[in-house]
Amino acid sequence: MVGKKTGGRVAGTPNRITIELRKTLKGIVASELESLPGTLEQLQPKERLELLVKLLPFCMPKVDSIGGTYDTGWRDLGDEN
Protein backbone atom coordinates (compact mmCIF):
# COMPACT_ATOMS: atom_id res chain seq x y z
CA MET A 1 0.00 0.00 0.00
CA VAL A 2 1.59 3.23 -1.12
CA GLY A 3 1.18 6.26 1.14
CA LYS A 4 -0.60 4.50 4.00
CA LYS A 5 1.23 3.88 7.26
CA THR A 6 0.67 0.34 8.47
CA GLY A 7 2.80 0.07 11.61
CA GLY A 8 5.51 1.52 13.78
CA ARG A 9 5.33 4.67 15.87
CA VAL A 10 2.54 7.18 15.67
CA ALA A 11 3.54 10.27 13.68
CA GLY A 12 5.27 12.82 15.92
CA THR A 13 6.34 10.31 18.59
CA PRO A 14 10.03 10.89 19.39
CA ASN A 15 12.49 8.08 18.89
CA ARG A 16 13.39 6.33 22.18
CA ILE A 17 17.13 6.61 21.50
CA THR A 18 16.75 10.34 20.80
CA ILE A 19 15.00 10.83 24.15
CA GLU A 20 17.73 8.91 26.02
CA LEU A 21 20.51 10.76 24.21
CA ARG A 22 19.00 14.17 24.97
CA LYS A 23 18.58 13.24 28.64
CA THR A 24 22.22 12.11 28.87
CA LEU A 25 23.54 15.21 27.09
CA LYS A 26 21.41 17.48 29.28
CA GLY A 27 23.00 15.90 32.38
CA ILE A 28 26.52 16.32 31.00
CA VAL A 29 25.93 19.96 30.09
CA ALA A 30 24.36 20.68 33.50
CA SER A 31 27.38 19.30 35.36
CA GLU A 32 29.79 21.21 33.12
CA LEU A 33 27.88 24.44 33.70
CA GLU A 34 28.23 23.94 37.45
CA SER A 35 32.01 23.62 37.13
CA LEU A 36 32.38 26.42 34.57
CA PRO A 37 33.28 29.23 37.02
CA GLY A 38 36.20 27.20 38.41
CA THR A 39 37.34 26.27 34.93
CA LEU A 40 37.26 29.91 33.82
CA GLU A 41 39.37 30.96 36.81
CA GLN A 42 42.11 28.52 35.73
CA LEU A 43 42.37 30.00 32.23
CA GLN A 44 44.59 32.85 31.14
CA PRO A 45 42.66 36.10 30.47
CA LYS A 46 43.03 35.73 26.68
CA GLU A 47 41.80 32.11 26.76
CA ARG A 48 38.92 33.07 29.06
CA LEU A 49 37.81 35.83 26.70
CA GLU A 50 38.04 33.54 23.65
CA LEU A 51 35.89 30.93 25.40
CA LEU A 52 33.30 33.49 26.49
CA VAL A 53 33.10 34.87 22.94
CA LYS A 54 32.46 31.35 21.65
CA LEU A 55 29.74 30.74 24.26
CA LEU A 56 28.04 34.11 23.79
CA PRO A 57 25.89 33.10 20.76
CA PHE A 58 24.29 30.40 22.92
CA CYS A 59 23.27 32.97 25.55
CA MET A 60 22.22 35.93 23.46
CA PRO A 61 20.72 36.08 19.97
CA LYS A 62 22.75 37.64 17.20
CA VAL A 63 21.52 40.98 15.91
CA ASP A 64 21.08 41.12 12.16
CA SER A 65 22.13 44.26 10.39
CA ILE A 66 19.41 46.03 8.50
CA GLY A 67 20.33 47.06 5.00
CA GLY A 68 18.51 48.61 2.13
CA THR A 69 17.81 51.85 0.42
CA TYR A 70 15.55 54.52 1.80
CA ASP A 71 13.68 57.25 0.00
CA THR A 72 14.23 60.38 2.05
CA GLY A 73 12.04 62.53 -0.16
CA TRP A 74 15.01 64.62 -1.23
CA ARG A 75 16.08 64.56 -4.81
CA ASP A 76 19.52 65.17 -6.18
CA LEU A 77 19.86 68.66 -7.66
CA GLY A 78 21.72 67.18 -10.62
CA ASP A 79 18.61 65.24 -11.65
CA GLU A 80 16.64 68.29 -12.80
CA ASN A 81 15.81 67.74 -16.46
C-alpha positions, 0 to 999 in steps of 0.5 A: 500500500503506497502512502498508507502507514501500516505500523511503527510509531505514531507520527510525531512520537520521538524516537526512544534513542533520541530521548535517552541521548537528549537526557544524557547530554542534558546531564553532561551539560548541566554538570559542566555548567556547574564547574564552569566558574572554576574552569574559567578561573584557571584560564589565562585572560586571553583564553577566558575571553576567547571561550566566552566569545564562543559561548556568547551566541548560545546565551544571546541572539545575534543581531542582524544588520538592516540594509537597504535603500531609503527614499528620504524625499530629497532629490539630487539637484543634478537630476533636474531635467 
